[in-house]
Amino acid sequence: MSQNFTNARTQLVLNQPFFGTLCLRLKPVERDDMDTGATDGVHLFYNPKWFDKLQPLERIGFLAHEVMHVVLMHIFRREERQPQKWNVACDYAENYLLKQANFILPKGALLDEQYNDMNAEEIYNLLPEPEGGWESLAADFGNCGAVLDHPGTDDGSIGKAKAELTVAINQAAESARKAGKLPGSLESILDEIKEPKVCWKQVLARFLRSNNTDDFSWQKPNRRFIGQGLYLPSMYNPSIDEIAVVSDTSGSRTDEELNQDLAEISSIILDANPTKVHFLEVDTEVQNYTEYTRESLPLKTTMTGRGGTCFSPGIEYINENYPNVSALVYLTDLESNDFGDRPSYPVLWITTHEGEAPYGEIIKI
């Protein structure tokens, strides 16, 4: 470990104890094969030649940047996303927070106001494709230090690692708060870590992926083998098949909730790219039906209904009219006992209230 690294970490501990305490949990590892540095939540990798060329405040900013990847749990959240694109999204998600906390980041740090207050998943879906594709970019395009998957991703120990990290983050925050050195820009984020909320969009993405079909396509050959004169198919997933989305338009749901339903449906269309979304407005009966695709965006509709709540009419309507539906997302407060018979396709209930359902998966938001 270089003297410059030791000095930077010491300054971080003294001046920003929240970041410094968490930085001490990361094992420093010098890596000449990396352009900059990276963290996987256990190690803090860095190229000593690159690090020594940074200005003293930039070195501290690099350490804080890597710690922030850990605080925001980026090390656990990539899933099947493209690594370079995920790193760029994570950088945009955290760099404004670091800037607000008065850190000086290395030159080339990714900052863009349009991504302010967005999480990495949201930013990932909005990033434009660079010329040459994401794979053509350096591992750390933002020049502040990359984010890697936590080692527990491979051995299934993520749950324990998350729990231990959450405790460490809360302890570090409390100590810094008592010392009067916790950046105000982090308060809301740390409150959410203290009382974690279900990120239902991540669950929804997993739900839709698990009910999607991948296949090999000869129309999209595997580029890795073309240079060897081998024309082989690649795994291809053009889109999710038809899905149904039902909005519970009963009187027990607020206008704000119904308006939010449209935003969530738009997100489903953008993120999952289904061939069709069969959208139903249902209270005690089917009040309205609309078919959506990406070409339908932005979505505009006037919700109709406002009566009681029954789930079976909408499900029966789907069963009778749309045999190719592969999954159902039902936006509701679950204030009904009329679920009808379990359909053949999987059901995801997204609810704002406590409740139970005789089948399907429930996410409370």
N, C-alpha and C positions, 0 to 999 in steps of 0.2 A: 504494500500500500504506500503510495507516494506521499511525500510531505505536504504537497499541495492539496491532495485529497483529504488528509487528516486535518489540515487547517480549515478547509472549507466546511467540513462536517462539524468541526468545533464551533465555528461561527454560526452555523445553522442551529446548533443546540442552544447557544447562548442567546441569540436574537429571535429565533423562531422555534421555541421549544416543542411546539406541536409537531412540526416537520422533523426537527432534530431527533426527538425521541423515537419516532417511527423509522427514521433513517438508520438509527443504531441497531434496529432489528434486522437490517439487510446486510448480508455478508458481502463485503467488497471483493471483487474478483477482477484482476486486470486481464483484458482481452485484446491482444494485438490484431485479431482477425475481425474486430468490429470497427466500423468507421467512427462511431461515437460511443454509445453505451446503451444499456437496456436493463430492465428489471423483470423478474418473474414472480416477485412477491417474497422470495426467499433470498435471492442474490441481487447485488447491485453490480452489474458488469460495466466496465468502462475501459476505453482505450487511453492509456496514460499519456501518449504523445498528443492526442487530440485534447485531452483534459488540461494538460499543462499549458497549451496555447491559448486557452480561454482566459478572459479577464477574471480577477478574483470574484467579483459579484456574479459573473456568468457561471462560474463553477458552483456557487451556492444555488443559483437558479436551476442548474441542471439537476442537482440533488433534490431540490424541492419538486421539480417536474417528475422525477422518477417516483418520489414518495406519493405524489398526487395520483399516479396510475394505481398505486396500491390502495389509497384512501377511497377512490371511486370504484374499486373492485374491477378495474379494466382487465386485470390478470385472470379473472374468472369468466368474463362475459363474451368472449369472441365467438364461441361456438363454431359454426362452419364458415364464418365470414372470411373474406380474403385478407391475409395478414397485413400487407402494406396499406390497403384501404382502411382497415380497422385502426392501424396506428395513426393514420392521418386524422380519422374521425375522433379518436381519443385525444389527440393533441388539441384540436379545435375545442373540444369539450372542456378542457381544463386550463388552457393557457390564459384565458381572460380572468379566471379566478386567481391565478398566480399573479397576473399583472395587477389586479385589484389589491392583492396582498403585498404589493410593492417589491416583487422579485424582478430581477433583471435576467432575462432569458438569453441563451446564446443566439447569435445572429442567425436568421433564417427561421426563427420560431413562427409557427403557424397561428395567425390571429385574423379573425374575420368576424365583424359585428353581426353578420346575418346568422351566425351560429350561436350567438350568445344565449344563455339560458336553455340550450338544448342538451340532451344527453347524447352519448356517443352513438347509440343505435339510431336515433333520429337523424343525426348528421350523416351517418354512413349511408342512409337511404337517399340523401340529397346530393351527395358528392358527384360532380361530373366526372365522366371517364377521361383520364388524361391521354394525350396522344401516345400511342405505344402500349396502352393498357397499364393496369396497376402493377403487374409483375415486372414491368420495366423500371419501376422506381426503386430507389435504395431502400433498405430495410427501415432506415430512419430518415425519411424524406424531410421531416420537420427539424432535423438537426438539434434536437433537445434531448434525445434519448428515447429509445423505443420501448414498447410494452410487449412482453412475451407471455405465453400461457403459463399459469401456475403449474409446477411439477405434479400436483395432485390431480390434474386433468387426466393423466394417463393411468394412475393407480386407484382412482375412485375415492381419494381422501379429501375431496374439496369441501365437503360439509364441515368437517372438523377444522380445516384451515380457515374457512370463512368465520366460524364461530370464534376462534382464537383471535383472528385479526379484528373482528368487530369489538371485542373486549379491549384489545390494545389501542384501537383508535379512540374509543370512548375514554379510556384512562388518560391518554395523551391530551385529548381535548380538555378534560377536566383540569388537569395540571396546568395547562397553558392558560385556561380561563381564570384560574385562581391567581396566576401570576400577572394577569392583565395583558397577556401577549397572544391571545387567540384572534386571528384576523376575522373581522366582522363578516367578510364575504363568505366565510365557511360555515357560519352559524346554521343556516337553513339546511345545508347538506349534512352536517353532523347531527342535527335533530332527526333527520330521516334515518341515518344510520342507527341512532339510539332507539328509534321506534321504526324498525324496517317495515316498508310497505311492499306489497306484492307488485312487481312490475308486470302487469297483466299482458302487456304487449309482447314481452319475451315469452310468456306462457302461450299466448295466442300463436306466435310464430312457430314455437315447438309443436303445438297442436296441429297446425296446418301442414307443417313439414312431415309430421308422422303419418298424415293421411294423404300424402302426395305420392306420386309414382315417378321414380327415376328409371331411365332405360338407356340402352346404348344406341347411338345414332351414327350411321355411316355418312350422313349429310354433314356432320361436324367431326371430321377426323381428328384423332389425337395428335396434336402438333409435336409432341415430344418425340414421336417415332418417324415423322415424315422425313427428317434429315437422314435417317438410316434406310430410306427407301421402303419403309413399311407403312402401308395405308391401313390403319386400325381405327375402329370406332371409338368414340369418347362417350363418357357418361353425360347425358343431356337431360335437363329438366326445364322445358320451355315455360311451363306454368302449372299452377294447380288447376285441377278440373273444376267443374261447376260447384259452387258452394251456395248455401242459403244463409241469409242473415235476417233475423226477425227482430223488430223493435217493438217492445211492449208499450203500446200507446194508451194504456189504461190511465184513469184519472189519478192513480196513486203516484205516478211519476211526474216530475216537474218539467216545465218547459226547458229548463237548462239541461236536464238529463237527455231530453229528446234531441235538442240541438247538438249535444255532444255525441249522440249516436251517429249523426251524419259524419262528424269528424272521424270517428272510429272506423266507419265503413270506408271512408276515403283512405285511411291508413291501411286497411286490409287490402284494398285494391292496389295501392302503390307498393306495399311490402311483399304481398303474396302473389300478385299478378295472376289471379284466377281467370280462366277463360270467360266465366260469367259469374255475376253475383245476383242471385234471385232475392230481392229485398221485399219483405212483407211488413206491413204495419198491422198489428193485431191487438185487439183488446179481448172482447168475448167472441169476436169473429174477425175474419180477414177483412180489413177496411181498405187496403190498397196494396197493389203489387207493382213493382218496378224492376226492370232488368238493367243492371249496370255492368259496364266494362271500363277500361282505362279511358276510352274515348268519352265517357260520360262526365268525367271530371271537369270543372268542380261540380259537386252534387248540390242540387237544389230541390227541395220538396217541402210541402206543408203537411206536417204530421196530422193524421186523422184518427179519430177514435174517442178516447177519454171516458170510456165506459168501465166495466169491470175487467177482471183478468182471467183468461183461460189460455192454457198453452196448447191444448190438444187441437183446436181448430187450425192453427197455423201449421202444425206438424202434419195433420191429415191433408191439408191443402198441398203441401210439398210432396207428400207421398203419392198423391193422385196425379199431380201435374208435372213433376220434375224427377223422373226416375234416375237421372244421371248425377244427382247431387251427391257429393262425396263427404260433406260435413255440414253441420249446422252450428251457427253462432247465434245465441239468443241473448239479447240485451234486455234486462228486466230487473225488477226488485224482488222477484220470486214470491210475491204475495198472492199465491193461489195454490190450491191442491189438485187442480185439474191438469195433470200432465199427460193423460192418455197413455197409449201403449208405447213402449220403447221402440224407436225407429231402428232401421237396419244400419244407419250411418251414425258416426259418433256425434255427440252433442256437447258444446261448450256453453255453459251458463255464465254470463258476465253480469254480476249483480252489485248494486250499491248497498244492499242490506244483508243482514244475516238470514240464512235460509238453507233449506235442504231440498234435494231433488232425488227421486227414486232411481235415476240413471244419469249418465253423463258426468262431466267434470265441472266443478264450480270454482269461479274466481271472484272473490270479493274485491272491489276497487273503492 
